[in-house]
Amino acid sequence: MKKELLSNISKIHTTELGIERIKKNLDIDVENVVEYCINLIKKENSQIKCKGKNYYIQIDNIELTINKTSYTIITAHKKSKLDMD
């Protein structure tokens, strides 16, 4: 899964609403949200699962959801330790 997503990393994008949702959910204030998410995906400890039509990427306490076909970042959430088990 990780190889497939990384080979299409240049296709990853999001919408204006997605940018605002990601910033709010992760409590971040970055200039380029897509670049921020791509850097998370590229981290060595990122774990990628494919379920249905989406990729779910877990990095530390963050989970990104990316559409498998369009490579659109749908949302991102902070996960508590209990959610990650």
Residue pairs with C-beta under 8 A, 6 or more apart in sequence:
1 48
1 49
1 50
1 55
2 46
2 48
5 41
5 48
5 55
5 57
5 66
6 41
6 42
8 71
9 38
9 41
9 42
11 71
12 34
12 37
12 38
12 41
12 66
12 71
12 72
12 73
13 34
13 71
13 72
13 73
14 22
14 33
14 34
14 37
14 72
14 73
14 74
15 72
18 33
18 72
18 73
18 74
18 75
19 33
19 34
21 75
21 76
22 28
22 33
22 37
22 73
22 75
22 76
23 29
23 30
23 33
25 75
25 76
25 77
25 78
26 62
26 76
26 77
26 78
27 78
28 36
30 36
33 73
34 73
37 64
37 73
37 76
40 46
40 57
40 59
40 62
40 64
41 48
41 57
41 59
41 64
43 59
45 59
45 60
46 57
46 58
46 59
47 57
47 58
47 59
48 55
48 56
48 57
49 55
49 56
49 58
50 56
50 68
53 67
53 68
53 69
54 65
54 66
54 67
54 68
54 74
55 64
55 65
55 66
55 67
55 68
56 63
56 64
56 65
57 63
57 64
57 65
57 66
58 79
58 84
61 78
61 79
61 80
61 81
61 84
62 76
62 77
62 78
62 79
63 76
63 77
63 79
64 73
64 75
64 76
65 73
65 74
65 75
65 76
66 72
66 73
66 74
67 74
